[in-house]
Amino acid sequence: GESVGLHLPTLSVQEGDNSIINCAYSNSASDYFIWYKQESGKGPQFIIDIRSNMDKRQGQRVTVLLNKTVKHLSLQIAATQPGDSAVYFCAEIPIEYGNKLVFGAGTILRVKS
Amino acid sequence: EAQVTQNPRYLITVTGKKLTVTCSQNMNHEYMSWYRQDPGLGLRQIYYSMNVEVTDKGDVPEGYKVSRKEKRNFPLILESPSPNQTSLYFCASSLVRGLWDGYTFGSGTRLTVV
């Protein structure tokens, strides 16, 4: 598969446990954030988004938390499954850049069976 | 199936030999974009297109060209590839710029320039 994981932080979790993936974003003026999942050999896939007027949003088995005070975003995955193994990265939209996505570097999630 | 199709998936070429990576989408999307992804870095935008015949530079446009003659196609052209363009490339499209939950990526093109 495609190797984009060099030098990325890695999170290893046991199947069935909950995973928490963190992202520190750079621009305090960003008002929209997205989490993407990138499986080996595939392009990024949208997981969940959140606007800056919210501090939490839930999807199916995933929750995104936003802490604007410390410019921190987290993705929580409940009951992690082997199919969750991938690179996860956040993206932000800084207001001054117009409608443009700025991507973080990513975190590798490895699920142990 | 709604998708963004890139070709080729893998390409090894020599310095200076012009190449084109094709990108096609079947969703009637107006907005299309090219990114490169390098180890340890996030996706960086090369070029984007708001609609037919409307293209603009992204963050790392040097050494690349694009065209948008038809709505569905957005080829990436490397006129004279160099080793620093060795990377993983992604094409993406959305109905319009800003509808990010519908932003669809292709499967990527791994380019090696020797």
Interface residues (C-beta under 8 A of the other chain):
Chain A: E2 S3 V4 G5 L6 H7 L8 Y32 I34 G41 K42 G43 P44 Q45 F46 D49 F89 A91 I93 N99 K100 L101 V102 F103 G104 A105 G106
Chain B: V4 Q37 D38 P39 G40 L41 G42 L43 R44 Q45 L88 F90 A92 R97 G98 W100 D101 G102 Y103 T104 F105 G106 S107 G108 R110
